[in-house]
Amino acid sequence: ETMLEVDPDSILLRGHETKGRGEFEDTVLAFMKDHDTASQLTAVRNDMVFRGGPIYSGPLHHLFLVERYATAYFPETFEGELFDRDELAGIVTG
């Protein structure tokens, strides 16, 4: 009920990093949409609930998280891959 008072525009949930997008939507998001309280949240109604990523992530993982959130929050501005995977691999492998 505190969440209803805050009524966030988006929610990032930790602890679901091993789920793909489809599994996350079919389990966690589906549960929230069917829940009496959670279904009233703006973030849930607008499909703005996302896997939050791990608590501790390094710079490489951070690149992928930034890409995920940029394309989710601003799909009209960002789409596809936001950085060159081959260039990144070259940097990592030297």
Secondary structure, DSSP 8 states (H G I E B T S, - for coil): -HHHHH--S-EEESS-TTS-HHHHIIIIIHHHHHSTTGGGSHHHHTT-EEE---SS--HHHHHHHHHHHHHHH-TTT--S-SS-HHHHHHHHH-
